[in-house]
Amino acid sequence: MDKNPIKLLARATAVLAITVSIHAAGFTHPGLLNSKSELNLLKAKILAGAEPWTSLFNAMKKSQYGKLGWTPHPLTVVNARGNDARIENDDATAAYTQALLWYLTDNEAYAKKSVEILNAWSATLTNHVSTDQQEQLVAAWCGSIFSEAAEILRSSYPKWSGDEIKQFSAMLNQAFLPLLLPGHPTSNGNRELAMINTLLCIGVFNEDAASFDRGVFLWRKRMPAHFYLTTDGPTPIRPYGTTRFNADSAINEFWFKPHVYFDGLCQETLRDYGHHMQEGLSPAVNSAEIAFHQGIDLYGENGQRIMAAMEFHAGRFLGQPVSPALFPNGFPVADVLPTWEIAYNHFHNRKGFALPLTDTLITTKVRPSFNTTHNNMAWESLTHAELDATVIQVDVRSLLTGRAVTTLTDGKLVPWTKGIDGAGLADGYLTVEASVANGDTNARALPGDGCFPATPSHPLVKLNFANADGKALQTRSVEGAGEFSFSVSRARYKQMQIFMTSAEGPSQLRFKLVYADDTSEPREILLPDYYQDAPAGDTNIFSLIADLPKWNATGRMTEPDHHNIHGVNLNPDDRKELVSIQVSKTAPGYLVFWGATGVKAH
């Protein structure tokens, strides 16, 4: 029996605080940062070459941590204030990276490398030490990442033996858990939140309900004491388990002397203007994500705090000015760390909250950054970017009236019937296969399956032509003034894109977005002629495909290049359920409608 007095005290505290174990029914595996279905979704997206996942995956694979030649350097005792901490953190990150690569590629070499790293450390490590309790923080950082690697492997790689798993579990119990269970209420919040995160990781992996429950208990106490809301009162909620900060002057000192408390302020905001705020945000959110996968909604308990902190600090990282009343000495911006995605995915994609500053920060600074790992953060954009946003190909087949694309069906050319210009009589497009069969050796043409892989401008798009179907209608044309409408699957959409061409000059278009609450929104777009590129700097118009040739009704190429199919971003209100879209066109221009694709928000 374990007689460590600190461990026994902590376990007793957890039992007293939570009378009924949260996990009497057992744990879900894999169940840390990603579920099995989520990992399978990532795998499918990467296999399909979808973005942003493919680029993020390639960056991970090319990183030092993704190298199959990685050599672990296990230590018996980690000196948390020396180079030992970096050695352990690097090996933990490599183990997690290789485990992800194994799951996403089925290349067993990655699984073997991850197991090699975990086995080397679990056969060697006994403790973390320092003179100033830094050992708690290093154990928290490394313990969470080691556990994330192990959770993936145990759930997907049966060659990691039972004895090896027991050895790894014993390492967590000996070298990590005793340092984490007591908590640390007088420390800066990032430290205790990191410890809490790893308690949940170990609790899940070891199926240790007491440790998991202890982590949930401490999270519920520390979160409202770390992220401030004005509803808390004139000063922040005090940390649980200490009386050191009871006086207003003491709590003000602990919060690094803010002049004003406001929604979104973090206990460590003024410590270094955002760096340690992110180091606290990451484990706070990761803990909630783990709990979410175990059926507990910690997000919902402190969501307003987290979102307020995200939006305030995202604005600062984007260079927005700050009020001198809040920060008389200014707000020098810290480095942007590779977190944010997990919380954004939950609150925006799963729950539908608008977080525009966080969205901009992620797309402009987080995802493009080379800084993809940091302490207990690793590959979060890969594992959670748009994880719960669903791409919908809108069914518009009842609208379609013509065929603007010549296909190669059953070995024969099936010519277009209602083309892209000349009132539908002059020219049309060809699929690549039809173009080659037509004698064009350097074919630039449409994909034979009608599918356009995801890019930074659009998700996977499937239009209504394909070589496999030589009879189906593909497009709808509008000559002169006219209008049409179509229904969409009732849902909240992060984006809705319409695909069109305009010939004989631009087309002035008006869209009406109709919502389930009987409200509507207009959108006005001047769609350029299909010979013109999308206007520079216009974020609402892009080219789905560019530089296409066109062919006349007899199959002769009339122009070799420069023609486009344009996409239009309609930017629906993602707080409302969209039900239909109406499209109106004035007289000038000849319009061809190709289809619509939406990205659901959850």
Secondary structure, 3 states (H helix, E strand, C coil): CCCCHHHHHHHHHHHHHCCCCCCCCCCCCCCCCCCHHHHHHHHHHHHCCCCCHHHHHHHHHHCHHHCCCCCCCCCCEEECCCCHHHHHHHHHHHHHHHHHHHHHHCCHHHHHHHHHHHHHHHCCCCEEECCCCHHHHHHHHHHHHHHHHHHHHHHHCCCCCHHHHHHHHHHHHHHHHHHHCCCCCCCCHHHHHHHHHHHHHHHHHCCCHHHHHHHHHHHHHHHHHHECCHHHCCCCCCCCCCCCCCCHHHHHHHCCCCCCCCCCCECCHHHHCCHHHHHHHHHHHHHHHHHHHCCCCHHHHHHHHHHHHHHHHHHHHCCCCCCCCCCCCCCCCCCCCCCCHHHHHHHHHHCCCCCHHHHHHHHHHHCCCCCCEECCEECHHHHHCCCCCCEEECCCHHHCCECCEEEEECCEEECCCCCCCHHHCCEEEEEHHHHHHCCCCCCCCECCCCEECCECCECCEECCCCCCCCCCCCEEEEECCEEEEEEEEEEEEEEEEEEEEEECCCEEEEEEEEECCCCEEEEEEEECECCCCCCCCCCCEEEEEEEEEEEECCCCEEEEEEEEEEEEECCCCCCCEEEEEEEEECCCCEEEEEEEEEEECC
